[in-house]
Amino acid sequence: MRMRVWGVLCRAALALLACGTLASSAEAEGYYRKGTFFIGGGFNEPVGPGGQYFHGSGTLHMGLGRNINQRFTLQAEYTHNWMSIDQSVIQQAESDSVQFDNAYASSWSMTLNLVMRLNPTGTIVPWVTGGGGYYKRNLQITKDGLVY
């Protein structure tokens, strides 16, 4: 399963590189930017059934893309969310013999999207984004130990 995911990601990366080298210049059609990028961050607050077990923390979101032509862009995105675990959850998991020093959760994702501009020459440019990717959720509990 893991090899299959890496194979898909490698093929997607090669496709992105191929679009960057094989696509005609976006400048030739009046749209003078060949690529796009963004970076952002902020706060997150977990909601839904799991929201009671986690506390919000920070988010990092970034991406880059290649304008294939005036209407289409191929864009790769990465997002990482950090969350702290509610103290009541840690207390329920601890016992007299096991004490935890730190616990946190995170999730990250990578996606490859095709962006289609619906009115690329207008003053307001609406767009539609579609694609696929991979995400992973992590839960880490740590305990300090003595090493002799």
Stockholm file with secondary structure:
# STOCKHOLM 1.0

chainA/1-148         MRMRVWGVLCRAALALLACGTLASSAEAEGYYRKGTFFIGGGFNEPVGPGGQYFHGSGTLHMGLGRNINQRFTLQAEYTHNWMSIDQSVIQQAESDSVQFDNAYASSWSMTLNLVMRLNPTGTIVPWVTGGGGYYKRNLQITKDGLVY
#=GR chainA/1-148 SS CHHHHHHHHHHHHHHHHHHHHHSCCGGGGTCCCSEEEEEEEEECCCCSGGGGTEECCEEEEEEEEEECSSSEEEEEEEEEEEEEECHHHHHHHCCSSCCCSEEEEEEEEEEEEEEEESSTTSSSCCEEEEEEEEEEEEEEEECCCCCC
#=GC SS_cons         CHHHHHHHHHHHHHHHHHHHHHSCCGGGGTCCCSEEEEEEEEECCCCSGGGGTEECCEEEEEEEEEECSSSEEEEEEEEEEEEEECHHHHHHHCCSSCCCSEEEEEEEEEEEEEEEESSTTSSSCCEEEEEEEEEEEEEEEECCCCCC
//
